[in-house]
Amino acid sequence: MDYLKIYNQIINRARDRVIEGYTEKHHIIPKCMNGTNNPDNLVKLTAREHFLAHWLLHEIYPNNADLRYAFWSMCRTSDNQKRYSPSSRIYEYSKHKMLEVWQKFKPSESQVDSIKKRLTGTKWYHKVDGTNMRAMPSDVVLESDGWLPGRFNGKSISSKANTEKEKKYHGKKRPATSNKRCIIDGVEFESAKAAADFYNINEYTMRDRLIKQPNGKYKNWFYLK
């Protein structure tokens, strides 16, 4: 199958059309491949087209870990986003592809510093439809597309999460923040947060499961000594 041809067809079809309703911005040349935020490198796609675009990019460049991560991220849903929901089979496929990266990849200090530097100065922005984006205040996308400062319903979400956390741990010791490596069903992760991000669950929930080590479903989830 000619994945590049299909990708270009999606992009070319979207360049000169007007879509009413929900759309998602897509970088034609991915930022991980030196793509920019310039308008000529951006196109509006439907949620399904956006998902397909990232799937195709992964297939075109199967060894690019950033594109693999982007494809897996597109398979994850959120209450604050209207992303396309793929089938369980496709989700499982993307998850296994990402797992191959997690098993082999350990970021160096320079890579971690590079990520921190790249995020320095960025802020969260949102639209009234519930979509969120993190960008530099001077990003041309913000100027042209009506983004508002802050995360959508961010304060309410944080307040609710903190209230629930207080109830859950009232009178109890909370799981300590830890960067200890852990094992999840035989797969090693750098930290509980990394494992939580991979499984798309709350970090505190992950820590609880790692600490308790019950005999049932999570018996093979534990911290490395």
N, CA and C of each residue as an Amber inpcrd file, in Angstrom:
protein
   675
   0.8470000  -1.1950000   0.0000000   0.0000000   0.0000000   0.0000000
   0.8860000   1.2490000   0.0000000   0.5350000   2.2340000  -0.8140000
   1.3130000   3.4650000  -0.9040000   0.8070000   4.4580000   0.1430000
   1.3830000   4.3730000   1.3440000   0.9290000   5.2150000   2.4490000
   1.1600000   6.6970000   2.1740000   2.2960000   7.0210000   1.5430000
   2.5980000   8.4250000   1.2590000   1.5860000   9.0190000   0.2840000
   1.1790000   8.2650000  -0.7050000   0.1960000   8.7450000  -1.6780000
  -1.1350000   9.0290000  -0.9870000  -1.5550000   8.1330000  -0.1030000
  -2.8190000   8.3290000   0.6110000  -2.7300000   9.5540000   1.5130000
  -1.5770000   9.6990000   2.1840000  -1.3760000  10.8580000   3.0700000
  -1.4840000  12.1600000   2.2800000  -0.8120000  12.2160000   1.1530000
  -0.8500000  13.4250000   0.3290000  -2.2560000  13.7170000  -0.1950000
  -3.0240000  12.6800000  -0.4860000  -4.3980000  12.8750000  -0.9510000
  -5.2430000  13.5360000   0.1420000  -5.0650000  13.0910000   1.3790000
  -5.8110000  13.6820000   2.4970000  -5.4320000  15.1510000   2.6590000
  -4.1250000  15.4380000   2.6110000  -3.6560000  16.8120000   2.7990000
  -4.1260000  17.7140000   1.6590000  -3.9660000  17.2610000   0.4310000
  -4.3370000  18.0880000  -0.7240000  -5.8460000  18.3560000  -0.7590000
  -6.6380000  17.3680000  -0.3660000  -8.0860000  17.5580000  -0.3430000
  -8.4880000  18.6060000   0.6890000  -7.7100000  18.6800000   1.7810000
  -8.0750000  19.5830000   2.8790000  -7.5790000  21.0130000   2.6810000
  -6.6330000  21.2190000   1.7820000  -6.0190000  22.5380000   1.6390000
  -7.0070000  23.6260000   1.2260000  -7.8600000  23.3280000   0.2670000
  -8.7070000  24.3650000  -0.3310000 -10.1910000  24.1620000  -0.0600000
 -10.5090000  23.7030000   1.1210000 -11.9200000  23.5040000   1.4520000
 -12.2410000  24.1940000   2.7620000 -13.5070000  24.3880000   3.0010000
 -13.9870000  24.9790000   4.2510000 -14.8580000  23.9450000   4.9520000
 -14.5090000  23.6060000   6.1940000 -15.2670000  22.6100000   6.9560000
 -16.0690000  23.3190000   8.0320000 -17.3240000  23.0230000   8.1100000
 -18.1610000  23.5560000   9.1850000 -18.1610000  22.5710000  10.3440000
 -18.0950000  23.0930000  11.5460000 -18.0930000  22.2260000  12.7240000
 -16.6900000  21.9400000  13.2260000 -16.5730000  20.8760000  13.9560000
 -15.3250000  20.5440000  14.6510000 -14.2020000  20.1550000  13.6850000
 -13.0270000  20.7380000  13.8790000 -11.8370000  20.3810000  13.1020000
 -10.6330000  20.3200000  14.0360000  -9.5530000  19.7420000  13.5450000
  -8.3040000  19.6670000  14.2970000  -7.1660000  20.1400000  13.4010000
  -6.2570000  20.9420000  13.9650000  -5.1120000  21.4390000  13.2110000
  -4.0570000  20.3310000  13.0920000  -3.4740000  20.2130000  11.9220000
  -2.4610000  19.1810000  11.6760000  -1.2390000  19.7920000  11.0080000
  -0.0460000  19.4370000  11.5060000   1.2060000  19.8640000  10.8700000
   1.5030000  18.9240000   9.7020000   1.5230000  19.4630000   8.5030000
   1.7550000  18.6460000   7.3070000   3.1260000  17.9700000   7.3980000
   4.1460000  18.7770000   7.6370000   5.4640000  18.2290000   7.9820000
   5.5300000  18.2300000   9.5040000   5.6020000  17.0710000  10.1310000
   5.5670000  17.0100000  11.5960000   6.6610000  17.8590000  12.2430000
   6.3670000  18.3950000  13.4220000   7.3320000  19.2340000  14.1160000
   8.5900000  18.4490000  14.4630000   8.4410000  17.1340000  14.7000000
   9.6140000  16.3100000  15.0150000  10.5190000  16.1200000  13.7930000
  10.0130000  16.5310000  12.6150000  10.8070000  16.4520000  11.3890000
  11.0810000  17.8610000  10.8640000  11.1890000  18.7900000  11.8260000
  11.5120000  20.1990000  11.5440000  10.3730000  20.9540000  10.8750000
   9.1610000  20.4710000  11.0230000   8.0110000  21.2240000  10.5430000
   7.7750000  22.4530000  11.4120000   7.1910000  23.4940000  10.8450000
   6.9830000  24.7500000  11.5680000   5.5020000  24.9880000  11.8410000
   5.2370000  26.0820000  12.5760000   3.8610000  26.5030000  12.8410000
   3.3620000  27.5080000  11.8030000   4.1070000  27.6790000  10.7320000
   3.6720000  28.6040000   9.6860000   2.3660000  28.1190000   9.0530000
   1.5130000  29.0520000   8.6690000   0.2100000  28.6730000   8.0980000
   0.2970000  27.7070000   6.9200000   1.3580000  27.8080000   6.1180000
   1.4540000  26.9240000   4.9550000   1.8140000  25.4830000   5.3350000
   2.1530000  25.2760000   6.6140000   2.4330000  23.9170000   7.0780000
   1.3000000  23.3860000   7.9520000   0.2050000  24.1110000   8.0080000
  -0.9420000  23.7150000   8.8230000  -2.1680000  23.5010000   7.9550000
  -2.9710000  22.5150000   8.3330000  -4.1940000  22.2400000   7.5980000
  -5.2580000  21.7700000   8.5800000  -6.5110000  22.1100000   8.2920000
  -7.6070000  21.6770000   9.1580000  -8.1680000  20.3530000   8.6630000
  -8.2370000  19.3810000   9.5750000  -8.7550000  18.0580000   9.2350000
  -9.9130000  17.7000000  10.1510000 -10.7470000  16.7810000   9.7000000
 -11.7510000  16.2270000  10.5950000 -11.0230000  15.3420000  11.6050000
 -11.7090000  14.9750000  12.6840000 -11.0800000  14.1390000  13.7100000
 -10.6060000  12.8110000  13.1170000 -11.4130000  12.2250000  12.2430000
 -11.0370000  10.9370000  11.6370000  -9.8520000  11.1130000  10.6850000
  -9.8650000  12.1820000   9.8880000  -8.7480000  12.4380000   8.9790000
  -7.4570000  12.6620000   9.7490000  -7.5570000  13.3750000  10.8760000
  -6.3760000  13.6530000  11.6850000  -5.7860000  12.3530000  12.2440000
  -6.6650000  11.4830000  12.7130000  -6.2210000  10.1760000  13.2000000
  -5.5360000   9.3890000  12.0850000  -6.1710000   9.3440000  10.9120000
  -5.6030000   8.6040000   9.7830000  -4.2600000   9.1920000   9.3440000
  -4.1470000  10.5160000   9.3970000  -2.9010000  11.1660000   8.9860000
  -1.7390000  10.7130000   9.8530000  -1.9820000  10.6420000  11.1670000
  -0.8980000  10.2190000  12.0650000  -0.6270000   8.7230000  11.9530000
  -1.6290000   7.9590000  11.6690000  -1.4110000   6.5180000  11.4370000
  -0.5480000   6.3320000  10.1820000  -0.8840000   7.0760000   9.1260000
  -0.1270000   6.9780000   7.8820000   1.3210000   7.4400000   8.0600000
   1.5100000   8.5160000   8.8170000   2.8680000   9.0010000   9.0650000
   3.6960000   7.9410000   9.7910000   3.0680000   7.2590000  10.7320000
   3.7710000   6.1860000  11.4420000   4.1660000   5.0660000  10.4840000
   3.2780000   4.7230000   9.5660000   3.5750000   3.6520000   8.6180000
   4.6260000   4.0850000   7.5890000   4.6190000   5.3610000   7.2330000
   5.6050000   5.8770000   6.2810000   6.9970000   5.8990000   6.9100000
   7.0480000   6.3010000   8.1970000   8.3250000   6.3880000   8.9210000
   8.2600000   5.5060000  10.1760000   8.2540000   4.2000000  10.0080000
   8.0270000   3.2870000  11.1380000   9.1030000   3.3300000  12.2180000
  10.2800000   3.8570000  11.9060000  11.3600000   3.8950000  12.8890000
  11.4460000   5.2250000  13.6340000  10.5470000   6.1310000  13.3290000
  10.5290000   7.4260000  13.9980000   9.7150000   7.3060000  15.2900000
  10.3990000   7.3320000  16.4370000   9.7350000   7.1290000  17.7260000
   8.7430000   8.2430000  18.0340000   9.0470000   9.4740000  17.6050000
   8.1330000  10.5910000  17.8650000   6.8160000  10.4150000  17.1180000
   6.8880000   9.9630000  15.8770000   5.6630000   9.7330000  15.1000000
   4.8980000   8.5360000  15.6480000   5.6200000   7.5650000  16.1630000
   4.9670000   6.4130000  16.7840000   4.1990000   6.8570000  18.0280000
   4.8250000   7.7330000  18.8100000   4.1640000   8.2620000  20.0060000
   2.9470000   9.0980000  19.6210000   3.0770000   9.8930000  18.5610000
   1.9530000  10.7220000  18.1140000   0.7780000   9.8550000  17.6800000
   1.0660000   8.7640000  16.9820000   0.0140000   7.8400000  16.5530000
  -0.6800000   7.2260000  17.7630000   0.1090000   6.7850000  18.7310000
  -0.4790000   6.2080000  19.9490000  -1.3190000   7.2390000  20.6970000
  -0.8350000   8.4900000  20.7490000  -1.5770000   9.5510000  21.4340000
  -2.9240000   9.8030000  20.7660000  -2.9680000   9.6870000  19.4440000
  -4.2240000   9.8950000  18.7340000  -5.2430000   8.8060000  19.0610000
  -4.7680000   7.6710000  19.5550000  -5.6660000   6.5650000  19.9200000
  -6.2370000   6.7220000  21.3190000  -5.7190000   7.6810000  22.0630000
  -6.1690000   7.8810000  23.4420000  -7.2190000   8.9790000  23.4710000
  -8.3040000   8.7440000  24.1730000  -9.3970000   9.7110000  24.2230000
  -9.3510000  10.4990000  25.5200000 -10.0410000  11.6250000  25.5290000
 -10.0970000  12.4900000  26.6990000 -11.4710000  13.1290000  26.7780000
 -11.9100000  13.3930000  28.0120000 -13.2130000  14.0430000  28.1900000
 -13.2190000  15.4540000  27.6280000 -12.0300000  16.0640000  27.5230000
 -11.9470000  17.4510000  27.0780000 -11.6370000  17.5810000  25.5880000
 -11.5930000  16.4520000  24.8790000 -11.3060000  16.4930000  23.4620000
 -12.3030000  15.6300000  22.6950000 -12.4770000  15.9520000  21.4130000
 -13.4310000  15.2180000  20.5900000 -12.7090000  14.3550000  19.5740000
 -11.6360000  13.7300000  19.9880000 -10.8520000  12.9310000  19.0650000
 -11.6380000  11.7460000  18.5320000 -11.1960000  11.3050000  17.3730000
 -11.7620000  10.1000000  16.7720000 -11.4110000   8.8990000  17.6440000
 -12.3720000   8.0140000  17.8780000 -12.1490000   6.8250000  18.7040000
 -11.9400000   5.6110000  17.8060000 -10.7150000   5.1010000  17.7520000
 -10.4410000   3.9320000  16.9020000 -10.9660000   2.6560000  17.5300000
 -10.9430000   1.5860000  16.7760000 -11.3770000   0.2880000  17.2950000
 -10.3700000  -0.2170000  18.3230000 -10.7970000  -1.1780000  19.1260000
  -9.9100000  -1.7570000  20.1330000  -8.7070000  -2.4390000  19.4780000
  -8.8970000  -2.9810000  18.3000000  -7.8020000  -3.6470000  17.5900000
  -6.7150000  -2.6510000  17.2120000  -7.1300000  -1.4890000  16.7010000
  -6.1610000  -0.4700000  16.3070000  -5.4650000   0.0970000  17.5510000
  -6.2380000   0.3070000  18.6190000  -5.6390000   0.8120000  19.8640000
  -4.5750000  -0.1580000  20.3690000  -4.8870000  -1.4480000  20.3310000
  -3.9370000  -2.4590000  20.8030000  -2.6800000  -2.4550000  19.9260000
  -2.8670000  -2.2880000  18.6270000  -1.7370000  -2.2380000  17.6950000
  -0.8230000  -1.0580000  18.0200000  -1.4210000   0.1180000  18.2140000
  -0.6240000   1.3120000  18.5060000   0.0770000   1.1840000  19.8500000
  -0.5970000   0.5560000  20.7990000  -0.0230000   0.3980000  22.1410000
   1.2000000  -0.5130000  22.1070000   1.1090000  -1.5930000  21.3550000
   2.2500000  -2.5100000  21.2430000   3.4160000  -1.8400000  20.5200000
   3.1110000  -1.0100000  19.5310000   4.1700000  -0.2910000  18.8300000
   4.8840000   0.6700000  19.7760000   4.0980000   1.3290000  20.6330000
   4.6900000   2.2530000  21.5960000   5.4600000   1.5000000  22.6700000
   4.9810000   0.3300000  23.0070000   5.6380000  -0.4930000  24.0140000
   7.0550000  -0.8560000  23.5780000   7.2380000  -1.0830000  22.2910000
   8.5640000  -1.3920000  21.7690000   9.5370000  -0.2440000  22.0430000
   9.0260000   0.9830000  21.9860000   9.8610000   2.1440000  22.2660000
  10.1730000   2.2280000  23.7510000   9.1300000   2.0430000  24.5890000
   9.3180000   2.1370000  26.0380000  10.3330000   1.1100000  26.5320000
  10.3490000  -0.0590000  25.9190000  11.2580000  -1.1110000  26.3620000
  12.7060000  -0.8000000  26.0240000  12.9260000  -0.0140000  24.9710000
  14.2860000   0.2330000  24.5000000  14.8030000   1.6190000  24.8580000
  13.8930000   2.5640000  25.0140000  14.3120000   3.9640000  25.0930000
  14.4270000   4.4580000  26.5330000  15.5630000   5.0460000  26.8300000
  15.7630000   5.7350000  28.0950000  16.3540000   7.0950000  27.7690000
  15.6180000   8.1820000  28.0000000  16.1150000   9.5040000  27.6000000
  17.3770000   9.8980000  28.3510000  18.2900000  10.5100000  27.6430000
  19.5180000  11.0020000  28.2550000  19.2310000  12.3260000  28.9560000
  20.1800000  12.7910000  29.7520000  19.9990000  14.0660000  30.4480000
  19.8550000  15.2070000  29.4500000  20.6060000  15.1420000  28.3530000
  20.5200000  16.1980000  27.3480000  19.1540000  16.2210000  26.6720000
  18.5640000  15.0170000  26.4610000  17.2290000  14.9560000  25.8580000
  16.1790000  15.5110000  26.8060000  16.3050000  15.1770000  28.0880000
  15.3730000  15.6980000  29.0940000  15.4820000  17.2190000  29.1700000
  16.7300000  17.7200000  29.1810000  16.9450000  19.1680000  29.2260000
  16.3790000  19.8440000  27.9840000  16.5040000  19.1650000  26.8330000
  15.9830000  19.7250000  25.5840000  14.4680000  19.8640000  25.6350000
  13.8050000  18.8350000  26.2000000  12.3410000  18.8840000  26.3270000
  11.9220000  20.0130000  27.2550000  12.6180000  20.1490000  28.3920000
  12.3010000  21.2140000  29.3420000  12.4850000  22.5890000  28.7060000
  13.5680000  22.7120000  27.9260000  13.8470000  23.9880000  27.2710000
  12.7760000  24.3160000  26.2450000  12.3300000  23.2720000  25.5270000
  11.3120000  23.4730000  24.4920000   9.9810000  23.9140000  25.0950000
   9.6950000  23.4430000  26.3170000   8.4260000  23.7820000  26.9600000
   8.4880000  25.1000000  27.7210000   9.7050000  25.5590000  27.9990000
   9.8580000  26.8090000  28.7420000   9.2290000  27.9670000  27.9700000
   8.3470000  28.6630000  28.6460000   7.6790000  29.8010000  28.0230000
   6.3460000  29.4610000  27.3820000   6.0430000  28.1650000  27.2250000
   4.7540000  27.7820000  26.6390000   3.6540000  27.8490000  27.6910000
   2.4540000  28.0020000  27.2370000   1.2930000  28.0570000  28.1300000
   0.1470000  27.2570000  27.5250000  -0.8060000  26.9110000  28.3760000
  -2.0020000  26.2060000  27.8990000  -3.0090000  27.2120000  27.3530000
  -3.6600000  26.7930000  26.2510000  -4.7380000  27.5770000  25.6490000
  -5.8970000  26.6400000  25.3260000  -7.0930000  27.2090000  25.1930000
  -8.2670000  26.3640000  24.9380000  -9.2710000  27.0970000  24.0590000
 -10.2340000  26.3050000  23.5570000 -11.3800000  26.8460000  22.8390000
 -12.6440000  26.4970000  23.6090000 -13.7070000  27.1780000  23.2980000
 -14.9550000  26.9740000  24.0290000 -15.5540000  25.5910000  23.7880000
 -15.0900000  24.9050000  22.7340000 -15.6120000  23.5600000  22.4760000
 -14.9030000  22.4940000  23.3170000 -13.9140000  22.9300000  24.1390000
 -13.2650000  21.9820000  25.0440000 -11.9010000  21.5010000  24.6030000
 -11.4120000  21.9430000  23.4480000 -10.0910000  21.4920000  23.0020000
  -8.9910000  22.2750000  23.7200000  -7.8670000  21.6210000  23.9430000
  -6.7390000  22.2410000  24.6290000  -5.4960000  22.1900000  23.7530000
  -4.5860000  23.1310000  23.9590000  -3.3310000  23.1420000  23.2210000
  -2.2910000  23.8810000  24.0480000  -1.0530000  23.3980000  23.9700000
   0.0400000  24.0890000  24.6340000   0.9180000  24.7380000  23.5840000
   1.1800000  26.0330000  23.7220000   1.9270000  26.7520000  22.6860000
   2.5850000  27.9840000  23.2740000   3.4940000  28.5720000  22.5080000
   4.1140000  29.8370000  22.8900000   3.0740000  30.9510000  22.7120000
   3.1000000  31.9550000  23.5870000   2.1360000  33.0680000  23.4510000
   2.1850000  33.7590000  22.1010000   3.3430000  33.6980000  21.4070000
   3.4850000  34.3730000  20.1120000   3.1350000  33.4800000  18.9330000
   2.6510000  32.2610000  19.2010000   2.3500000  31.3140000  18.1260000
   1.3010000  31.8990000  17.1810000   1.5680000  31.8340000  15.8810000
   0.6550000  32.4100000  14.8960000  -0.7070000  31.7180000  14.9130000
  -0.7430000  30.4600000  15.3480000  -2.0130000  29.7420000  15.4020000
  -2.9590000  30.4170000  16.3900000  -2.4220000  30.9020000  17.4990000
  -3.2490000  31.5570000  18.5080000  -3.8620000  32.8300000  17.9550000
  -3.0760000  33.5650000  17.1900000  -3.5420000  34.8370000  16.6490000
  -4.6350000  34.6430000  15.6040000  -4.5160000  33.5540000  14.8370000
  -5.4270000  33.3820000  13.7120000  -6.6590000  32.5400000  14.0350000
  -6.6320000  31.8480000  15.1600000  -7.6970000  30.8710000  15.3720000
  -8.4820000  31.0320000  16.6690000  -8.3030000  32.1180000  17.3750000
  -9.1550000  32.4290000  18.5090000  -8.9850000  31.5620000  19.7520000
  -7.7450000  31.1860000  20.0890000  -7.5100000  30.4050000  21.3070000
  -7.5240000  31.3250000  22.5280000  -7.9820000  30.7890000  23.6660000
  -8.0880000  31.5590000  24.9010000  -7.0790000  31.0400000  25.9270000
  -6.5680000  31.9040000  26.8070000  -5.5610000  31.4730000  27.7880000
  -6.1130000  30.4310000  28.7640000  -5.2560000  29.5040000  29.1820000
  -5.6300000  28.4990000  30.1760000  -6.2090000  27.2420000  29.5630000
  -6.3200000  26.1890000  30.3930000  -6.9140000  24.9340000  29.9350000
  -8.4280000  25.0190000  30.0430000  -9.1230000  24.3250000  29.1680000
 -10.5820000  24.3190000  29.2080000 -11.0510000  23.7270000  30.5310000
 -11.8070000  24.5110000  31.2810000 -12.3500000  24.0600000  32.5610000
 -11.2430000  23.5970000  33.5040000 -10.0490000  24.1480000  33.3140000
  -8.8940000  23.6660000  34.0630000  -9.0310000  23.7780000  35.5620000
  -9.4920000  24.9240000  36.0580000  -9.6090000  25.1110000  37.5020000
 -10.6300000  24.1570000  38.0990000 -11.7300000  23.9490000  37.3970000
 -12.7670000  23.0400000  37.8990000 -12.2510000  21.6090000  37.9550000
 -11.5090000  21.2180000  36.9180000 -10.9580000  19.8670000  36.8790000
  -9.9830000  19.6640000  38.0270000  -9.0720000  20.6270000  38.2310000
  -8.0790000  20.5160000  39.2980000  -8.7490000  20.4980000  40.6640000
  -9.7430000  21.3520000  40.8440000 -10.4500000  21.4190000  42.1240000
 -11.1510000  20.0980000  42.4330000 -11.8200000  19.5360000  41.4190000
 -12.5160000  18.2630000  41.6190000 -11.5380000  17.1430000  41.9410000
 -10.4110000  17.1130000  41.2110000  -9.4090000  16.0680000  41.4390000
  -8.8340000  16.1730000  42.8420000  -8.5390000  17.4020000  43.2850000
  -7.9800000  17.5890000  44.6180000  -8.9760000  17.2150000  45.7050000
 -10.2550000  17.5450000  45.4740000 -11.2900000  17.2030000  46.4570000
 -11.4300000  15.6940000  46.5940000 -11.4530000  15.0050000  45.4580000
 -11.5610000  13.5440000  45.4930000 -10.3390000  12.9170000  46.1440000
  -9.1730000  13.5080000  45.8910000  -7.9370000  12.9790000  46.4750000
  -7.9440000  13.1600000  47.9890000  -8.4490000  14.3090000  48.4550000
  -8.5210000  14.5520000  49.8900000  -9.4500000  13.5460000  50.5680000
 -10.5790000  13.2510000  49.9220000 -11.5150000  12.2700000  50.4840000
 -10.8820000  10.8880000  50.5590000 -10.2110000  10.5050000  49.4830000
  -9.6360000   9.1660000  49.4000000  -8.5620000   8.9450000  50.4460000
  -7.7340000   9.9770000  50.6870000  -6.6010000   9.8000000  51.5950000
  -6.8090000  10.4760000  52.9470000  -8.0540000  10.7900000  53.2810000
  -8.3360000  11.4310000  54.5650000  -7.8850000  10.5280000  55.7210000
  -6.9760000  11.0410000  56.5100000  -6.4980000  10.2640000  57.6600000
  -5.5010000   9.1830000  57.2870000  -5.1130000   9.1180000  56.0100000
  -4.1750000   8.0900000  55.5640000  -2.9240000   8.7540000  54.9760000
  -1.8770000   7.9800000  54.8670000  -0.6490000   8.4650000  54.2670000
  -0.7470000   8.3220000  52.7550000  -0.4960000   9.3980000  52.0580000
  -0.5670000   9.3560000  50.6040000   0.6520000   8.6410000  50.0300000
   0.4870000   8.0180000  48.8710000   1.6590000   7.4070000  48.2200000
   2.7060000   8.4780000  47.9380000   3.9260000   8.2050000  48.2780000
   4.9900000   9.1840000  48.0890000   5.3360000   9.3360000  46.6140000
   5.6970000  10.5690000  46.2440000   6.1780000  10.7860000  44.8890000
   7.4750000  10.0120000  44.7200000   7.5710000   9.2790000  43.6590000
   8.7300000   8.4080000  43.5030000   9.1370000   8.2920000  42.0450000
  10.4420000   8.2480000  41.8280000  10.9680000   8.0170000  40.4890000
  11.5270000   6.6100000  40.3690000  11.1420000   5.7570000  41.3000000
  11.6390000   4.3890000  41.2600000  11.1070000   3.6560000  40.0370000
  11.9490000   2.8040000  39.4840000  11.5440000   1.9920000  38.3410000
  10.5170000   0.9670000  38.8070000   9.6690000   0.5420000  37.8930000
   8.6300000  -0.4170000  38.2540000   8.4240000  -1.4190000  37.1080000
   7.7830000  -2.5180000  37.4550000   7.4840000  -3.5680000  36.4900000
   5.9690000  -3.7070000  36.3680000   5.4660000  -3.6630000  35.1430000
   4.0460000  -3.8380000  34.8720000   3.8970000  -5.0320000  33.9340000
   3.4300000  -6.1400000  34.4800000   3.2570000  -7.3580000  33.6730000
   4.5140000  -7.6970000  32.8680000   5.6550000  -7.5820000  33.5210000
   6.9050000  -7.9740000  32.8900000   7.6050000  -6.8860000  32.1040000
   6.9830000  -5.7030000  31.9790000   7.5810000  -4.5880000  31.2320000
   8.1080000  -3.5530000  32.2190000   9.3480000  -3.1220000  32.0340000
   9.9780000  -2.1820000  32.9600000   9.7480000  -0.7390000  32.5210000
   9.3690000   0.1180000  33.4970000   9.1640000   1.5350000  33.2400000
  10.0740000   2.3520000  34.1520000  10.3990000   3.5640000  33.7000000
  11.2960000   4.4300000  34.4550000  10.6830000   4.8920000  35.7710000
   9.3700000   5.0170000  35.8230000   8.7010000   5.5240000  37.0180000
   7.2250000   5.1680000  36.9580000   6.5410000   5.3900000  38.0920000
   5.1010000   5.1500000  38.1310000   4.3800000   6.0960000  37.1780000
   4.8810000   7.3220000  37.0590000   4.2480000   8.2900000  36.1530000
   4.3540000   7.8280000  34.7070000   5.5340000   7.3180000  34.3300000
   5.7060000   6.8310000  32.9610000   4.7460000   5.6870000  32.6700000
   4.5810000   4.7950000  33.6490000   3.6520000   3.6720000  33.4810000
   2.2110000   4.1730000  33.4190000   1.8870000   5.1560000  34.2580000
   0.5300000   5.7080000  34.2640000   0.2110000   6.3800000  32.9380000
   1.1870000   7.1130000  32.3870000   0.9870000   7.7690000  31.0910000
   0.7590000   6.7330000  29.9970000   1.5230000   5.6490000  30.0620000
   1.3960000   4.6240000  29.0290000   0.0250000   3.9500000  29.0790000
  -0.4480000   3.6430000  30.2970000  -1.7310000   2.9580000  30.4420000
  -2.9150000   3.9260000  30.5070000  -2.6010000   5.2340000  30.4150000
  -3.6460000   6.2530000  30.3810000  -4.5360000   6.2010000  31.6240000
  -3.8870000   6.0980000  32.8010000  -4.6250000   6.1190000  34.0620000
  -4.0090000   7.1620000  34.9770000  -4.7100000   7.4880000  36.0510000
  -4.2380000   8.4630000  37.0210000  -2.9660000   7.9620000  37.7000000
  -2.0050000   8.8600000  37.9310000  -0.7290000   8.4620000  38.5300000
  -0.9150000   7.9070000  39.9400000  -1.8290000   8.5080000  40.7270000
  -2.0730000   8.0120000  42.0890000  -2.6530000   6.5980000  42.0630000
  -3.5060000   6.3370000  41.0740000  -4.0630000   4.9850000  40.9380000
  -2.9440000   3.9860000  40.6530000  -2.0310000   4.3730000  39.7730000
  -0.8950000   3.5030000  39.4560000  -0.0600000   3.2360000  40.6980000
   0.2190000   4.2720000  41.4730000   1.0210000   4.0920000  42.6890000
   0.3280000   3.1680000  43.6820000  -0.9810000   3.3330000  43.8250000
  -1.7380000   2.4550000  44.7230000  -1.5720000   0.9960000  44.3210000
  -1.7090000   0.7260000  43.0310000  -1.6280000  -0.6500000  42.5530000
  -0.2250000  -1.2160000  42.7280000   0.7880000  -0.3690000  42.5500000
   2.1630000  -0.8200000  42.7120000   2.4890000  -1.1180000  44.1690000
   1.9180000  -0.3350000  45.0770000   2.1980000  -0.5110000  46.5060000
   1.4580000  -1.7060000  47.0840000   0.1840000  -1.8380000  46.7370000
  -0.6490000  -2.8870000  47.3340000  -0.3260000  -4.2770000  46.8080000
   0.0280000  -4.3600000  45.5350000   0.3310000  -5.6460000  44.9120000
  -0.7040000  -6.7300000  45.2840000  -1.9550000  -6.5350000  44.9250000
  -2.9800000  -7.5390000  45.2430000  -2.7340000  -8.8450000  44.4990000
  -3.4530000  -9.8610000  44.8980000  -3.2410000 -11.1870000  44.3090000
  -3.9590000 -11.3800000  42.9770000  -4.8190000 -10.4410000  42.6290000
  -5.6220000 -10.6190000  41.4300000  -4.9990000 -10.0190000  40.1910000
  -5.7150000  -9.0810000  39.5850000  -5.3520000  -8.5330000  38.2790000
  -3.9970000  -7.8410000  38.2750000  -3.6030000  -7.2390000  39.4120000
  -2.3980000  -6.4230000  39.4460000  -1.2570000  -7.0690000  40.2250000
  -1.2670000  -8.3630000  40.3320000  -0.2390000  -9.0410000  41.1320000
   1.1520000  -8.9100000  40.5150000   1.2150000  -8.6310000  39.2240000
   2.5130000  -8.4930000  38.5580000   2.8930000  -7.0280000  38.3440000
   2.2930000  -6.1400000  39.1560000   2.6270000  -4.7150000  39.1110000
   3.3820000  -4.3850000  40.3990000   4.6490000  -4.0030000  40.3010000
   5.3990000  -3.7240000  41.5310000   6.6310000  -2.8650000  41.2380000
   7.0990000  -2.1790000  42.3130000   8.3210000  -1.3960000  42.2080000
   9.5340000  -2.3270000  42.2580000  10.5820000  -1.9190000  41.5550000
  11.8410000  -2.6430000  41.6610000  12.5320000  -2.2690000  42.9730000
  13.0840000  -3.2400000  43.6370000  13.7390000  -2.9950000  44.9160000
  15.0500000  -2.2420000  44.7010000
